[in-house]
């Protein structure tokens, strides 16, 4: 009896799927964003380079066709954030990332009276998954400022 059930079940599945003109398979994997350690204390005119990598989340894999974007929000301080080699990024504008590994540079404007700069970066994949990363930069005071 079991020998007849398995073929009958497979046949019924085949007939059910025969009416489907297309099968929509979506593979949306979660992801994480990691940074290498970066200089958080900068002198006036100093530039910080931050190395990023998009890494697999709990599922343990990333889909090759997934595209990643970033937007940032400066919550404290003003300065210039760039994807390496590109023009200055504007706050709250979505930018496509060049790949899963990339470098951003930040040059704070210490003349605006903020001694701490805080940036929140929100990374978004093509499936609308979000990951937030906060970067903090502090002003290094020279010895003449402390006297």
N, C-alpha and C positions, 0 to 999 in steps of 0.2 A: 504494500500500500504506500509506503514512504517513497518508493521509487517513482510512483506516479504523481505524487504531490509536488516534488521539486520541479519536474519539467512543466507541469501545469502552472505553477507559480511563475516560472520564467516566461512562459508563453503569455500569461495574462499581463505581466509587466511590459512585455514587448508590444502588445496590442494597445495598452494604455499610453505608452510613449510614442507610438506610431503616429498619433494625431497631433503631436507637438511639432511645430515647424522649426522651433529653435529651443535650445536649452541655454538658459542664462546662468552661468556659473560665476560667482563672484568670490574672489579670494582676497579678503581684506585682512591684513595682518597688522597687529599693533606694532609700535616702534618706540624706541627711546632715543635720546640725544645725549651724547657724552662729550665732555670737553677735556682737553689736556689741562694740567695746571697752568695758570696764566698769571702775569704780573697784575696784582690788584692795586698796588701803590705806585703812582706815577708822578714824576716831576712835571712842572709846567712845560708844555710843548712835547711831552712824552706820548708815545703811541703804544697801545697794547695790541698784541696779536693773540687771537683766541682760535685754537684749532678745534674743529667740531667733527663729529662723526655720527651719522644716523646708524643705529644698531638695532638688531632684532629685539622684539619684546618677548613676552612670555611664550608665544607660539614658536619662537626659535628660528624664524625665517622672515625674509623680506621678499616681496614679489619684484621681479626685474622691471616691470613696466610701471611701477608706482612712481609718481613724481612728488617732489617735496618742495614746499614753499615756506617762506618765513616773513613775518612782519614783527616790528618791534614798537615798544612803548617806553619812552623815557619817563620814569616816575620821579627821578631827582636829577638835577643838573642838565646841562646842554653840552652837546659835542657832535662829532661826526662819526657815524658808523658806516663802514663799507664792507661789501663782499670784496675779497682781495682783487685788486685791479679794476674794480668797477667804480662808478660814480657814487657820491654820497647818497645813502638811503634816507628816505623820508619816513617819519613816524606813521604808523598805521597804514602803510602801503604794502601790498603783497608782492614779494619778489620770489621768482623761481630760483631754486638752488642749483648750482652747476653739477652737483653729484652728491654722493653720500658722504664724501669727505671734502671739507672746504675750510677756508680761513676767513675770519672777519677781523677787521682792524677798527679800533676805537681811539679817537683823539678827543679828550675832554677839553672843553672851554672853561678853564679855571677862572677866567675873568668875570664870570656871571655870579660870583660869590658863593657857589656851592662847593664844599670841600669833599662831598661824597656824590658820586654819580651811580644811579641804579637804572639798569635797563632790563625790561622784561621782553624776552624774545619768545614768540609763539610759532612753533613749527607745525605745519599742516600738511598731511599727505593727500593724495588724490581721492581718498575715501572719506575725507573730512575728519580723520583722527587728529587730535591736537596733543602737543607736548610743550610745556612751558619751561624755559630756562631763564634764571635771573643772573645777571652779571653785575658785580659791584666793583667800583673803582674809587680809590681814596687818593687825595692829594698828598704828595710827600713834601713836607715843609723843609726848607733849607735851614741851615744853622743860623743864618742871619735873620730869618723870620722868628726864630725861637728866642733870640736875645732881646 
